[in-house]
Amino acid sequence: MNNNLAALDKRNIWHPFSPLQGGIDPILITEAKGVYLTTGDNRRIIDAVSSWWVNLHGHSNEYIADAIAAQARKLEHVIFAGFTHEPAIQLSKNLLSILPSNQSRIFFSDNGSTAVEVGLKMAFQYWYNQGIKKSKIVALDGAYHGDTFGAMSVGERGMFTDPFKPYLFETIFIDFPTVENEEYILRQFKDIVSRGDIAAFVYEPLVQGAGGMRIYSTAILNRLLEVAKANDVLCIADEVFTGFGRTGKLFASDYCENKPDIIAVSKGITGGTMALGVTACSDKILQAYQTEDFLKTFFHGHSYTANPIACSAANASFDLLMADACQQSIQHIAYQHKQFESEIKHHSRVSVVRSLGTILALEIKTDARTSYDNEIRKKIYPYFIARNILLRPLGNVIYILPPYVITDDQLAVIYSAIREFLDQLDR
Ligand SMILES: *Cc1c(COP(=O)(O)O)cnc(C)c1O
């Protein structure tokens, strides 16, 4: 039976970020519960990356599943232009109660990329509606904001975007902030934003996820935001990855004094069960749209905007996230990560370890003569899968970001597998 499915998959399906030839065959998953994925041949794999960073409360969570089932029976979907429904209204209330206090309106879409696209379009049109010419976006080196064209345009250019290069709009990139270059970056940023043609600064607050789980300081981000605000540049926080507790606070923006004008969220919003994107904005943004002029309307929408089932899943996930038990787990995972960090940083094959909240990442020292980055990468994934742990390295960076329900024992299994992996590199 499973061979049959595998053959059908191979014939019919095009998987994301997967070569059609020479890649690894996908693993059939038949069910999942808590942190475990069950394979077609009955292995149980620990999902140490929360299934591409979306899962918060474990797989097949009963409470969210019940909410989804009940909503599907009651109102599965309705056009969201000219109509509304309670799950969306409740979700807007829930989100605004935890987002930074300057956020005042919720716009729905379907995923992280669209949430970012909406944020960029909101910002561009904010200036357009006022007849002000500001056309450029500033972003950080190494940024990842999604795979649609606008999102690609404001992200790091490289082999993933090369085929589309001619079609991406121009973006100004500033260096990734480090302790050493802090003053330089601030000067660089000041020079750029003082030109007067910058519409917005878009950034992943404190952690660049796809860029290699690179962490930068609250202090510098705060100063960048201050400079942006002083120069009338809108700030768009892409919290698609960092939102909903990942970094130890509900949003990474909570670490900063200066708040963004626009925030994009997705990934964890439904606890990892349904696709949903949200772009929140402040009153300042709304003011440019509050007019009798029909042509200043924000003309953007998707067929499944604010899907009631997805909104219900998000409301259920919100209940679980805000419960003391979950908040304590987040802090506990952060604590465990710190313990492991201080132990493993001395390993001869580790060049650097960093952690923030539930995210832990370590860079493996690679010997340029014998093992290139991608050789290491190609080794890591199968090594851990063979030990029933799902880790998907970014180059030579191994990272863990587990569902918040992970237990100490389950975390210990992941830590010791990493330890063993590093040890055998030495042999
Ligand atoms: C994953 C991600 C996106 C894109 O979200 P999708 O739902 O995959 O389109 C955008 N920004 C950041 C920071 C992300 O990590």
Ligand as a Chemical Component Dictionary entry (heavy atoms), coordinates in Angstrom:
data_LIG
# 
_chem_comp.id                   LIG 
_chem_comp.type                 NON-POLYMER 
_chem_comp.pdbx_formal_charge   0 
_chem_comp.three_letter_code    LIG 
# 
loop_
_chem_comp_atom.comp_id 
_chem_comp_atom.atom_id 
_chem_comp_atom.alt_atom_id 
_chem_comp_atom.type_symbol 
_chem_comp_atom.charge 
_chem_comp_atom.model_Cartn_x 
_chem_comp_atom.model_Cartn_y 
_chem_comp_atom.model_Cartn_z 
_chem_comp_atom.pdbx_ordinal 
LIG C1 C1 C 0 7.998 31.697 6.547 1  
LIG C2 C2 C 0 8.169 33.164 6.500 2  
LIG C3 C3 C 0 7.464 33.955 5.580 3  
LIG C4 C4 C 0 6.594 33.357 4.522 4  
LIG O1 O1 O 0 5.490 32.703 5.058 5  
LIG P1 P1 P 0 4.726 31.600 4.168 6  
LIG O2 O2 O 0 3.530 31.268 4.967 7  
LIG O3 O3 O 0 5.681 30.467 4.020 8  
LIG O4 O4 O 0 4.405 32.253 2.871 9  
LIG C5 C5 C 0 7.613 35.324 5.649 10 
LIG N1 N1 N 0 8.413 35.887 6.567 11 
LIG C6 C6 C 0 9.103 35.171 7.470 12 
LIG C7 C7 C 0 9.944 35.875 8.480 13 
LIG C8 C8 C 0 9.021 33.789 7.455 14 
LIG O5 O5 O 0 9.748 33.074 8.325 15 
# 
loop_
_chem_comp_bond.comp_id 
_chem_comp_bond.atom_id_1 
_chem_comp_bond.atom_id_2 
_chem_comp_bond.value_order 
_chem_comp_bond.pdbx_ordinal 
LIG C1 C2 SING 1  
LIG C2 C3 SING 2  
LIG C2 C8 DOUB 3  
LIG C3 C4 SING 4  
LIG C3 C5 DOUB 5  
LIG C4 O1 SING 6  
LIG O1 P1 SING 7  
LIG P1 O2 DOUB 8  
LIG P1 O3 SING 9  
LIG P1 O4 SING 10 
LIG C5 N1 SING 11 
LIG N1 C6 DOUB 12 
LIG C6 C7 SING 13 
LIG C6 C8 SING 14 
LIG C8 O5 SING 15 
# 
